[in-house]
């Protein structure tokens, strides 16, 4: 049997050494395994999630869920999500059902259908799913308020929202870069930005590093007497290497422009002196 050479990004490199019949057999078996282990209808898991659109739900949908006396974790209304093409997404809730033990697809399907939800899926990481309720680990998306999460039947997600020092440091650098790149010169202005765009930033600003950012913004407002070199030395430990490199490049361009202007000015002065008639 002759071998069939296959070069496809979706396949293994070893697949190029397999015959057509062997390839078919291999991927048929993988497909069967996928159906067994990842098809929601054939597995049991402790947590399930689904989407709920307000217009598709009964007015008393929250009362219905509460009457089940089962643990649910319901996200704030996601009404500020944006699609990849820049258009707004339809407002929706993320709902997580948390069982005390492994729960079958059909059990949660009944709960979901009671309130008109869609897209029932197993939750593989409860911590990740709960944190996604407010986009805590995705700073590119709108940051919803943790206080707007609704927990039913005693479900307590507080342990899932612990923030590491590394996350705080990373956010603080991003905040510093924002202040520098947007020429923020008033604390109230930056406070409004944090409040409207990134609740995590606002928490850091008001609870962790308020004095730091106050001094940073004040110093930037009054740094007319500072040299730019001193400024570069000041911001280097506060921002990412990429951002610092961009600032250095801008400074180099600025210096070159100033140097060119000085040379042009000197040339013009010298040429005007040469043109002056001798008395």
C-alpha positions as CSV (number, residue, x, y, z in Angstrom):
1,X,0.0,0.0,0.0
2,X,1.5,3.3,-1.0
3,X,1.9,6.1,1.5
4,X,0.0,9.4,0.9
5,X,1.9,12.6,1.7
6,X,-0.1,15.0,3.7
7,X,0.9,18.5,4.8
8,X,-1.9,20.2,6.6
9,X,-1.8,22.5,9.7
10,X,-4.6,20.6,11.3
11,X,-2.8,17.3,11.2
12,X,0.3,15.9,13.0
13,X,3.6,15.9,11.1
14,X,3.6,12.1,11.6
15,X,0.4,12.0,9.5
16,X,2.5,12.5,6.4
17,X,3.8,9.0,6.9
18,X,0.4,7.3,7.2
19,X,-1.7,5.8,4.4
20,X,-5.1,7.2,3.6
21,X,-6.8,4.3,5.3
22,X,-4.7,4.7,8.4
23,X,-5.5,8.5,8.5
24,X,-9.2,7.8,8.3
25,X,-9.1,5.2,11.1
26,X,-7.0,7.5,13.3
27,X,-9.3,10.5,13.0
28,X,-12.4,8.4,13.3
29,X,-11.2,7.1,16.6
30,X,-10.3,10.7,17.8
31,X,-13.7,11.9,16.8
32,X,-15.4,9.1,18.8
33,X,-13.3,10.0,21.8
34,X,-14.3,13.7,21.4
35,X,-17.9,12.8,21.3
36,X,-17.6,10.7,24.5
37,X,-15.5,13.1,26.6
38,X,-16.5,16.6,25.3
39,X,-20.1,16.3,24.1
40,X,-22.2,17.9,26.9
41,X,-25.0,15.4,26.5
42,X,-22.7,12.5,27.5
43,X,-20.9,13.8,30.5
44,X,-21.5,14.7,34.1
45,X,-19.9,17.7,35.8
46,X,-20.3,19.8,38.9
47,X,-21.0,23.1,37.1
48,X,-22.8,24.2,34.0
49,X,-23.2,27.5,32.3
50,X,-25.7,29.1,29.9
51,X,-26.6,32.5,28.3
52,X,-29.8,34.4,29.1
53,X,-31.1,37.2,27.0
54,X,-33.5,39.5,29.0
55,X,-36.0,39.8,26.2
56,X,-36.3,36.0,26.0
57,X,-36.8,35.4,29.7
58,X,-39.9,35.7,31.8
59,X,-40.2,38.8,34.0
60,X,-39.8,36.8,37.2
61,X,-36.9,34.7,35.9
62,X,-34.8,35.5,39.0
63,X,-37.7,34.4,41.3
64,X,-37.9,31.1,39.4
65,X,-34.2,30.4,39.9
66,X,-34.4,31.4,43.5
67,X,-37.4,29.0,44.1
68,X,-35.2,26.1,43.1
69,X,-33.0,26.5,46.2
70,X,-30.0,25.6,44.1
71,X,-26.7,27.5,43.9
72,X,-26.5,29.8,40.9
73,X,-24.0,32.5,40.1
74,X,-25.4,35.2,37.7
75,X,-23.2,37.8,36.0
76,X,-24.0,41.5,35.9
77,X,-25.9,42.4,32.7
78,X,-23.3,42.4,29.9
79,X,-24.6,45.4,28.0
80,X,-21.2,46.9,27.0
81,X,-19.6,43.9,25.2
82,X,-18.2,44.6,21.8
83,X,-17.9,42.3,18.8
84,X,-14.7,41.9,16.9
85,X,-16.1,44.2,14.1
86,X,-16.7,47.0,16.7
87,X,-20.5,46.6,16.9
88,X,-22.2,46.1,20.3
89,X,-23.3,42.7,21.4
90,X,-26.8,42.0,22.4
91,X,-27.2,42.5,26.2
92,X,-27.1,39.2,28.1
93,X,-26.4,37.4,31.4
94,X,-24.0,34.5,32.0
95,X,-25.6,32.0,34.4
96,X,-23.6,29.3,36.2
97,X,-25.3,26.4,38.0
98,X,-23.2,24.8,40.7
99,X,-24.1,21.3,41.9
100,X,-22.9,19.6,45.1
101,X,-21.9,16.6,43.0
102,X,-21.6,15.5,39.4
103,X,-24.7,16.7,37.5
104,X,-26.1,15.4,34.2
105,X,-26.8,17.6,31.2
106,X,-30.5,16.9,31.3
107,X,-30.8,18.1,34.9
108,X,-29.5,21.5,34.1
109,X,-31.3,21.6,30.8
110,X,-34.6,21.6,32.7
111,X,-33.4,24.6,34.8
112,X,-32.2,26.5,31.7
113,X,-35.5,25.9,29.9
114,X,-37.5,27.3,32.8
115,X,-36.2,30.8,32.1
116,X,-35.5,30.6,28.4
117,X,-31.7,30.3,28.4
118,X,-29.5,29.0,25.6
119,X,-26.1,27.4,24.9
120,X,-25.8,25.0,27.8
121,X,-22.1,24.1,28.3
122,X,-20.1,22.3,30.9
123,X,-17.8,24.5,33.0
124,X,-14.2,23.1,33.1
125,X,-12.9,25.8,35.4
126,X,-15.4,27.3,37.9
127,X,-12.8,29.9,39.0
128,X,-12.3,31.0,35.4
129,X,-16.0,31.1,34.6
130,X,-16.9,33.2,37.7
131,X,-14.1,35.6,37.0
132,X,-15.3,36.0,33.4
133,X,-18.6,37.3,34.8
134,X,-16.8,40.7,35.2
135,X,-14.0,40.1,32.6
136,X,-11.4,40.2,35.5
137,X,-8.7,38.5,33.5
138,X,-9.3,40.3,30.2
139,X,-8.5,43.9,30.5
140,X,-9.3,44.5,26.8
141,X,-13.0,43.9,27.6
142,X,-15.3,46.2,29.6
143,X,-14.8,45.6,33.4
144,X,-18.1,44.9,35.1
145,X,-18.6,45.5,38.8
146,X,-18.2,42.5,41.1
147,X,-20.9,43.9,43.4
148,X,-23.5,43.4,40.6
149,X,-23.0,39.6,40.6
150,X,-26.1,37.8,41.9
151,X,-25.5,34.6,44.0
152,X,-28.3,32.3,45.0
153,X,-28.7,29.6,47.6
154,X,-25.5,30.6,49.5
155,X,-23.1,30.3,46.6
156,X,-20.0,32.3,47.6
157,X,-17.5,33.2,44.9
158,X,-15.3,35.5,47.0
159,X,-12.3,33.2,46.9
160,X,-12.3,33.4,43.1
161,X,-11.6,37.1,43.2
162,X,-8.3,37.2,45.1
163,X,-5.9,39.3,43.2
164,X,-2.2,38.5,43.1
165,X,0.6,41.1,43.5
166,X,1.7,40.3,40.0
167,X,-1.7,41.3,38.6
168,X,-1.6,44.5,40.7
169,X,1.9,45.4,39.4
170,X,0.9,44.7,35.8
171,X,-2.2,46.9,36.1
172,X,-0.2,49.7,37.8
173,X,2.2,49.7,34.9
174,X,-0.7,49.8,32.4
175,X,-2.2,52.7,34.4
176,X,1.1,54.6,34.4
177,X,1.5,54.1,30.6
178,X,-2.1,55.4,30.1
179,X,-1.3,58.6,32.1
180,X,1.9,59.2,30.2
181,X,0.5,58.5,26.7
182,X,-2.7,60.5,27.2
183,X,-1.0,63.5,29.0
184,X,-3.2,63.2,32.0
185,X,-2.5,66.2,34.3
186,X,-5.4,66.1,36.7
187,X,-6.1,63.3,39.2
188,X,-9.9,63.8,38.9
189,X,-9.6,63.2,35.1
190,X,-7.8,59.9,35.6
191,X,-10.2,58.9,38.3
192,X,-13.1,59.4,36.0
193,X,-11.3,57.3,33.3
194,X,-10.8,54.4,35.7
195,X,-14.4,54.6,37.0
196,X,-15.9,54.4,33.5
197,X,-13.5,52.1,31.7
198,X,-11.8,49.8,34.2
199,X,-13.1,49.0,37.6
200,X,-10.0,47.1,38.6
201,X,-7.9,50.2,37.9
202,X,-10.3,52.2,40.0
203,X,-9.9,49.8,42.9
204,X,-6.1,50.1,42.7
205,X,-6.3,53.8,42.3
206,X,-8.5,54.3,45.4
207,X,-7.4,51.4,47.7
208,X,-3.8,50.6,46.9
209,X,-1.7,53.3,45.1
210,X,-3.7,56.5,45.4
211,X,-0.7,58.6,46.7
212,X,1.6,57.2,44.0
213,X,-0.7,58.3,41.2
214,X,-1.5,61.6,42.8
215,X,2.3,62.4,43.0
216,X,2.9,61.1,39.4
217,X,0.1,63.3,37.9
218,X,1.2,66.3,39.9
219,X,4.8,65.9,39.0
220,X,4.0,65.6,35.3
221,X,1.9,68.7,35.5
222,X,4.8,70.7,37.0
223,X,7.8,69.1,35.2
224,X,8.5,72.0,32.9
225,X,11.9,72.4,34.7
226,X,12.8,68.7,34.4
227,X,15.0,67.4,31.7
228,X,13.5,64.7,29.5
229,X,16.5,62.4,30.4
230,X,15.4,62.7,34.1
231,X,11.9,61.9,33.0
232,X,13.1,58.7,31.2
233,X,15.0,57.6,34.3
234,X,11.9,58.2,36.4
235,X,9.4,56.2,34.3
236,X,11.7,53.2,33.4
237,X,10.9,51.1,36.4
238,X,7.2,52.0,36.1
239,X,6.3,50.9,32.6
240,X,6.8,48.0,30.2
241,X,10.0,47.7,28.2
242,X,8.0,48.1,25.0
243,X,6.4,51.3,26.1
244,X,9.7,52.7,27.4
245,X,11.4,51.8,24.1
246,X,8.6,53.8,22.2
247,X,9.2,56.8,24.4
248,X,12.9,56.6,23.8
249,X,12.4,56.5,20.1
250,X,10.1,59.5,20.2
251,X,12.7,61.4,22.3
252,X,15.4,60.5,19.7
253,X,13.1,61.8,16.9
254,X,12.5,65.0,18.9
255,X,16.2,65.5,19.5
256,X,17.0,65.0,15.9
257,X,14.3,67.5,14.8
258,X,15.6,70.0,17.3
259,X,19.2,69.4,16.0
260,X,18.1,69.9,12.4
261,X,16.2,73.1,13.3
262,X,19.3,74.4,15.1
263,X,21.6,73.6,12.1
264,X,19.1,75.2,9.7
265,X,18.9,78.3,11.9
266,X,22.7,78.5,12.2
267,X,23.0,78.1,8.4
268,X,20.5,80.9,7.8
269,X,22.4,83.2,10.2
270,X,25.7,82.5,8.6
271,X,24.4,83.0,5.1
272,X,22.7,86.3,6.1
273,X,26.0,87.5,7.6
274,X,27.9,86.7,4.3
275,X,25.3,88.6,2.3
276,X,25.6,91.7,4.4
277,X,27.6,94.4,2.4
278,X,30.8,95.6,3.8
279,X,30.9,99.3,4.9
